Amino acid sequence: MSVLEALVLGIVQGLTEFLPVSSSGHLVIAERLLGVSSEDITFEVATHFATLLAVLVFFYPVLKRIFLSPVKLFNGDESIQTARDMRLLLVIIVATIPAVLVGLLLKDQIEQAFASARMASFLLLLTSAIILSTVFARFRKKNIGFGNGMIVGLAQALAILPGISRSGSTISAALFCGVSRQEAFNFSFVLSVPAILGATLITLLDVFRNGVAEGWLVYLVAMVAAFVTGYLSLILLQKTVISGKFYLFGVYTLIVGLAGVIFF
């Protein structure tokens, strides 16, 4: 893989990892169009780690408050905010379980799905239907709890398939549960941290077994591109969700999905 190809794939990863358009689906299609393959597992680890850093930087105040809540409780902090943060942390742990189970039990089937650009294109159409349907969602001022948190967690598990957007499905699920737009956006990405971290650690084990296949410059270029574009895409998505124009991403995935089905 050349540096230019790494730059392109890094940008694709960064833009599509968080925008509700499916990074995995776009990468499968982009690799097919470029005639390259990122079977080098180190490249996957590098770009996922870069996008994880983007989430950690963007949501640092929220993540710090939530994940430090057990320490605050241990130190005697019995405030309402700390209790809410601790409860949300437990919801995140429970809501992460479906994705873990799907990833471990259906690993081989998922890897086969990643080999088909046509399959990714069809699943992009499903992502489009999910996102467009949010125009019918009604805000009912609900907070994230174990019930609706599990629904969002199931949506995240579905998004392991290439072409199904993780942010698209989780934000849509939260909106249909009556959660506010800002909270739906926040919970979707706070929930993504264990999932992205877990996927990165699992693939990192493969790196240790297989070794590094490319030069360091390829990974560095891809990581910088993925981090910068990932952070910018978070800003764009937050504004789009809060403004009530989330459905526009459904139009985009509809166009890309149809084009992919026809082309492939």
PyMOL commands that set and color helices and strands:
alter all, ss='L'
color gray80, all
select helices_A, chain A and resi 3-18+23-34+41-58+60-67+69-74+80-105+107-113+117-136+146-158+166-176+181-210+216-242+248-263
alter helices_A, ss='H'
color red, helices_A
deselect
rebuild
show_as cartoon
